[in-house]
């Protein structure tokens, strides 16, 4: 996809995430919004995946370690044709194929069930190691939350990735500045995320997490470096690109209906049209 197409794809991910959560009446909108752009780049341009054959042997793998933000992943997968769009109406309802956390047993295109924070990155490191052992050329991508980096298991996984020099492994950190009940600095100051990942042996850089071009360029740079794992820190804001979430100080989890959701969707469309998407005040 071209850059404008990727930006439109990220807008569609946000729009359908809003509709999905509005149908359920509640959900994790803040962190879902802040990963829409990286999901657009991965599924719209970078990853080798096939919606008609989600388990193909040579596919790239993706693990959403912050599994509670599955609504954004579900929206991306549905838009790419992994399953019918109508499934999005069933989030968290009885008999659904789309539970609140990513589920590999129910959702085509989900490579790993996640939700217990810290465990997803550990699984992703194991996947990358297994693919190497089997002499496959696939890439493994993983997204963790910045609050999730409080988990010690995250750093155990990073140490392992560095030890085995997993150079076909790209980790994204959704640095949206907030976690469940406060800012990072208030809950547990992470100091410098970039310096931490560099200290753990990752080839690390920080980019605008709401700029699809910067994200794609960073991935392409990562693919040129061998002998070490890669970390791309996405400098963004929780709820960015979803007006109803931007308006709330604590926007980890919100309740809203279709009326409020559609108001935000109209604003997203306006921002796309006037060149201020995703953040209103951000100019490209």
N, C-alpha and C positions, 0 to 999 in steps of 0.2 A: 504494500500500500504506500501511496505517497503521504507526505506529512499531513496535508489537510484531510486526507481520508482517515488517517490514524486519529486525528483530533476529533473528527466526526464519530469514529468508532468509540472513542472514550466517552463522548457525550451520550451515545446510545447506551453504553454500559451503565452510566449514571441514571439515565432515564428509566431503563428497565429495572435497575436496582430499586429505584423509588417506587415503581409500580408493584414490584414484587413484595416489598416490605409493607406498602400501603394495603395490599390485599390481606396480608397477615395481621396488619394493624400495629405491629411493633417489630423492632429489629435493630441490628447493629449498623446504623447508617453512617456514622462518623468515619470509622475505619474502612468501610466499604468504599466510601467516596474517595478517600485519599489513595487508593490503589487502582482506581479506574484507568489512569493513564498508563501505568506500567503493564496492566493486563492487556490494554489495547495494543501496545507495542509487541508484547509476547505473542498474543494470539492473532494479531493482524499482520505481523511482518516477520518476526524472528523465529518462532518455533516451528519445527518440523512435526506437524500433527495432521491427522486426517479424520474429520468428523464421521466419515463413513466406516472407518476402521480404527477406533480409539485405542486399541491394544496392539497396534502394529509394532513389530519388533524394533524397527529402526527409528521409532518416534523419539522426540525429546520429551523429558519428564518435567512435570511441574508439581511442586508441593506448596500449598498455602498453609504455612505453619500457624499463622493467626487465623485458625479455622472458623472463628465466629464471623468472619467477614465473607463467608461463603456466598451471600446474596450477590455480591459483585462478580464472583467467579461464575456462579450459575448464569447470570445475565450474559457474560462473555461467551460461555459455552453454548447457550441457547441461540445467541445471535450468529454464532459460527455454524450452527446446524447440528450440534452433537445430540440434541434432543428437542422435542417440540416446544415452541414458545409457550404453549398453554400450560406446560408444567410449572411455569413461574407463578401461576395463580395458586399453587398448592403449597407454597412454602410453609412448613411447620404444621400443616393440617393432617388429620388422620389419614393414614394410607399413602402419604406423599412419598415421592421419590427424592424430595428435596428437604432433608432435615436442616436444622439451623446451622449445623457444622458440616463441613465438607465430608462426604461419605463415598468411598470408592466402591462399596458394594451396591449402591443404588444409582449413582450418577455417572453416565457415560462421559468420559473425559477427565474424571477425577482420578489421579494416580495414587493418592494416599489419603486415608481418613485422618483428620486432624481436629484439634480443638483443645487438647491439654497442652498449654503453652510450653514451649521448649522441646516438645517431642517431635514436632514436624521437621525441624532442621536436622535432628538426629536421624530421622528416617531418610531425609534427602541425602545426607552424607552417605548413608548405607546404600542408597540407590545408585549414587555416583560411583561408589566403590564396586558394587556388583556389576555395573555396566562395564567398568574398566576390566574387571576380571574376565568377563565374557568377550573382551576385545571388541566392544561396540563403540561406535563413534558418537553416540547420542550425547547431548548436553542435558544437565540437570539444573533446573532453576527453582529457587525457593524464596518466598517472602516471609520475613518475620516482622513483628511489630517492635517499635522502639521500647514500649513498656515491657514487652516480652523479653527483651534483653536483660531484664532483672533476673531472669531464671539462670541458675548456674549451669543447667544442662545445655544452654545455648553455647556457652564457652567451652564446655567439654567437647561438643560437636565441632566447634571451630578448631580446637586444638587437634582433633583427629583429622579434620580435612587438611590442615597444614602439614601434619606428620606424613600423610600419604600423598601430599602434593597433588590434590585433586583439581587439576587444571581444566576440567570440563564441567566445573561446578560454579554457578553464579548465584550469589546470595544478595537479595535486595532487603534493605532495612527501611521500613515505612516510618521515616522520622517525621511524624505528624505532630509532635510536641506534647501530646496528651495521652493518658491512659484511662483506665476505667473511671477513676474518681478524682482526677486532678492532673495538673501538669507534671511532666517528668521531674522537673526540679523540686516540686513540692513533695511528690511521693518518694522518689529515690533518684537523686541527681546522677545522671549517667556520665557526667564529666564530658569527655570527648569521645563520641562513638567512633569517629574516623580513626583517631589514634589507637583506640582499643583494637579495632579490627586489623590495623596495620601491625600492632604488637603481636597479634595472633597469626601473623604470616600471610594475611590476605592482601592481594593487590587491590587497593581501596581508593575510591574517589567519591566525592559528593556532587550530586547534580540536582537541578530543579526537578522535583518529583512530579510536577504538573506540566512538564514540557516534553512532549513525546519525542521531539527531535533530540534533545539532550539525552533522554533515556536510551533511544536507539543508538546514538553515537557512542555512548558509554559501553553498551553491550558489544558493539563492534570492536571497540578498543580492547575489551576484556578478552575477546576471542583471539587477539593477536599475541597474548601473553601466555607462555607455557611454563609449567613447572610449579604453579601455585594456584590456590583457589582465588576467586574474585569476589569482592564486595562492592556493591553500588548502593550508597546511602541516598535515599530519596528525600530531599529537603522539601517538605510540603506541610500542609495544615489539615488537621482533622476536620472532616466535613466539607473540604474545599470542593467547589463546583456543584454543591447541592444547597441552594439558598435556605431551605428550612433548617438544615443542620448548621450552616454558617451563622445563623441568627442565635444559636444556643451556645452558652458557655460550656456546658457539659453535654456533649453530643455523642457520647459513646454509644448510647442506646436510646432510641426515641420512639414514642407512639405518635402516629399520625394517620389520617384517612386519605382517601383518594382525592378529595377536594384540595387539601393542603398539598398533597403530592403533585397534582396537576398544575398548581400555581408555580411550584418550583420548576417543573418541566418546561413551562412556558418561558420562565426566566432563563433557563439553560439555552433554549432555542434562540432567545433574544441575544444572549451573549455570543453565541456562535455567529449570528448574523452581523453583529456590530464589532466583532473582533476582540472582545474582552473575555472570551471563554478560556479557562474555566472560572476564573476568580473575580469577574466583575471589574475590579480595579487594576488587575494585571493587564499590561499592554504587551503585545508581542512585537 
